[in-house]
């Protein structure tokens, strides 16, 4: 008889995976989330930093600006978000998060299905 492994539901900083790039750092705050319905990350954008371009995809995205200020840029323009602001979009538009400001920005970003 095989014993069922209990699914982990609480994650600490010790569980996180961090990917540092020039201008940005991604913290995967739920390890192996690509097997789940949604994927949350903590994105830190240095001044003049940006995320990877997110190409159109099936699904939806939500983000909450924890610190600083960012722009979400689409082909047809951009919107500015400050600390405490959120966005919720369908995945049918390509976009990028950019920090053209002098202060570091932190964003909690959740995507379904996982794409990061």
LOBA-596655 format. One record per residue (C-alpha): residue number from 1; residue in one letter; y, z, x. Coordinates in pm, 1 decimal. Example, Ala and Ser with C-alpha at 12.3 -4.5 7.8 and 13.67 -1.06 7.14 Angstrom:
<k 1 r a py -450.0 pz 780.0 px 1230.0>
<k 2 r s py -106.0 pz 714.0 px 1367.0>
//
This chain:
<k 1 r x py 0.0 pz 0.0 px 0.0>
<k 2 r x py 338.2 pz -99.4 px 127.2>
<k 3 r x py 618.7 pz 148.7 px 90.2>
<k 4 r x py 943.1 pz -1.2 px -43.6>
<k 5 r x py 1238.6 pz 25.7 px 191.9>
<k 6 r x py 1537.5 pz 196.1 px 33.8>
<k 7 r x py 1843.7 pz -27.6 px 19.4>
<k 8 r x py 2145.1 pz 98.6 px 216.4>
<k 9 r x py 2444.1 pz 161.3 px -10.1>
<k 10 r x py 2682.6 pz 350.8 px 219.3>
<k 11 r x py 2822.1 pz 193.8 px 536.4>
<k 12 r x py 3026.3 pz 356.1 px 812.1>
<k 13 r x py 3226.2 pz 210.0 px 1099.5>
<k 14 r x py 2910.7 pz 235.0 px 1309.7>
<k 15 r x py 2748.5 pz -24.4 px 1080.0>
<k 16 r x py 3035.4 pz -275.8 px 1094.0>
<k 17 r x py 3019.0 pz -597.6 px 1292.5>
<k 18 r x py 3348.2 pz -702.0 px 1456.4>
<k 19 r x py 3450.5 pz -1053.5 px 1561.1>
<k 20 r x py 3769.4 pz -1065.1 px 1767.5>
<k 21 r x py 3944.8 pz -1399.1 px 1807.2>
<k 22 r x py 4284.8 pz -1495.4 px 1935.9>
<k 23 r x py 4527.1 pz -1382.0 px 1666.5>
<k 24 r x py 4272.7 pz -1224.3 px 1430.7>
<k 25 r x py 3988.9 pz -976.2 px 1400.9>
<k 26 r x py 3725.1 pz -983.7 px 1127.8>
<k 27 r x py 3539.7 pz -664.6 px 1039.8>
<k 28 r x py 3224.6 pz -731.6 px 838.6>
<k 29 r x py 3226.7 pz -402.6 px 649.6>
<k 30 r x py 2896.7 pz -461.4 px 466.8>
<k 31 r x py 2643.1 pz -587.6 px 722.2>
<k 32 r x py 2428.2 pz -882.9 px 614.3>
<k 33 r x py 2640.6 pz -930.1 px 301.3>
<k 34 r x py 2565.0 pz -1303.3 px 302.1>
<k 35 r x py 2242.3 pz -1212.7 px 118.4>
<k 36 r x py 2448.4 pz -1052.1 px -160.4>
<k 37 r x py 2652.9 pz -1198.8 px -445.7>
<k 38 r x py 2983.2 pz -1115.4 px -271.4>
<k 39 r x py 3104.1 pz -1061.5 px 82.7>
<k 40 r x py 3385.7 pz -820.1 px 169.4>
<k 41 r x py 3563.4 pz -828.9 px 503.9>
<k 42 r x py 3859.1 pz -649.8 px 658.1>
<k 43 r x py 4082.7 pz -910.0 px 822.8>
<k 44 r x py 4344.8 pz -806.8 px 1078.1>
<k 45 r x py 4605.8 pz -1069.2 px 1160.4>
<k 46 r x py 4822.5 pz -1026.5 px 1466.2>
<k 47 r x py 5179.8 pz -1157.2 px 1451.4>
<k 48 r x py 5155.3 pz -1539.4 px 1437.0>
<k 49 r x py 4779.5 pz -1509.0 px 1376.2>
<k 50 r x py 4581.7 pz -1682.7 px 1104.5>
<k 51 r x py 4241.7 pz -1689.6 px 940.6>
<k 52 r x py 4005.9 pz -1980.4 px 967.4>
<k 53 r x py 4080.6 pz -2250.5 px 713.4>
<k 54 r x py 3878.5 pz -2190.6 px 399.5>
<k 55 r x py 3760.9 pz -2523.5 px 264.5>
<k 56 r x py 3708.3 pz -2574.4 px -109.5>
<k 57 r x py 3391.0 pz -2402.6 px -227.7>
<k 58 r x py 3215.6 pz -2287.6 px -541.4>
<k 59 r x py 3315.6 pz -1933.5 px -618.5>
<k 60 r x py 3612.9 pz -1700.1 px -622.0>
<k 61 r x py 3812.7 pz -1483.1 px -383.4>
<k 62 r x py 4008.5 pz -1159.9 px -410.4>
<k 63 r x py 4230.1 pz -1002.2 px -146.0>
<k 64 r x py 4439.7 pz -685.8 px -117.8>
<k 65 r x py 4707.4 pz -650.4 px 151.5>
<k 66 r x py 4658.9 pz -306.9 px 308.3>
<k 67 r x py 4937.8 pz -334.4 px 567.7>
<k 68 r x py 5204.5 pz -580.2 px 673.4>
<k 69 r x py 5282.9 pz -911.4 px 513.3>
<k 70 r x py 5097.2 pz -1245.0 px 496.1>
<k 71 r x py 5126.3 pz -1592.2 px 354.3>
<k 72 r x py 4847.3 pz -1770.1 px 171.5>
<k 73 r x py 4898.7 pz -2139.2 px 243.1>
<k 74 r x py 4771.6 pz -2427.8 px 33.0>
<k 75 r x py 4835.6 pz -2801.4 px 69.3>
<k 76 r x py 5104.5 pz -2777.4 px -197.8>
<k 77 r x py 5285.2 pz -2470.9 px -60.5>
<k 78 r x py 5258.4 pz -2103.4 px 22.4>
<k 79 r x py 5291.3 pz -1761.5 px -139.9>
<k 80 r x py 5406.9 pz -1445.7 px 38.5>
<k 81 r x py 5216.2 pz -1122.0 px -12.0>
<k 82 r x py 5333.1 pz -779.4 px 104.3>
<k 83 r x py 5153.9 pz -445.6 px 137.1>
<k 84 r x py 5000.4 pz -358.1 px -200.7>
<k 85 r x py 4995.7 pz -717.8 px -328.3>
<k 86 r x py 4676.6 pz -900.9 px -425.0>
<k 87 r x py 4553.9 pz -1251.0 px -487.2>
<k 88 r x py 4265.2 pz -1377.6 px -696.2>
<k 89 r x py 4180.2 pz -1746.5 px -673.5>
<k 90 r x py 3908.0 pz -1993.1 px -757.5>
<k 91 r x py 3749.5 pz -2148.2 px -450.0>
<k 92 r x py 3843.1 pz -2504.2 px -544.1>
<k 93 r x py 4152.9 pz -2515.7 px -319.3>
<k 94 r x py 4149.6 pz -2511.5 px 59.1>
<k 95 r x py 4370.3 pz -2239.1 px 204.6>
<k 96 r x py 4453.5 pz -2025.6 px 506.1>
<k 97 r x py 4594.8 pz -1674.5 px 546.5>
<k 98 r x py 4876.9 pz -1663.5 px 799.9>
<k 99 r x py 5089.1 pz -1384.8 px 947.9>
<k 100 r x py 5418.7 pz -1543.1 px 1062.7>
<k 101 r x py 5579.6 pz -1196.9 px 1083.4>
<k 102 r x py 5632.2 pz -950.4 px 1369.8>
<k 103 r x py 5402.4 pz -674.7 px 1236.5>
<k 104 r x py 5020.1 pz -675.2 px 1229.9>
<k 105 r x py 4872.9 pz -733.3 px 882.5>
<k 106 r x py 4548.7 pz -597.6 px 734.7>
<k 107 r x py 4377.5 pz -755.5 px 435.7>
<k 108 r x py 4067.6 pz -655.7 px 240.5>
<k 109 r x py 3918.4 pz -993.8 px 141.0>
<k 110 r x py 3620.1 pz -1038.4 px -90.8>
<k 111 r x py 3451.9 pz -1372.3 px -156.2>
<k 112 r x py 3175.7 pz -1477.3 px -389.9>
<k 113 r x py 2946.4 pz -1633.7 px -293.4>
<k 114 r x py 2964.7 pz -1532.4 px 74.1>
<k 115 r x py 3140.8 pz -1787.9 px 297.7>
<k 116 r x py 3270.0 pz -1596.6 px 601.2>
//
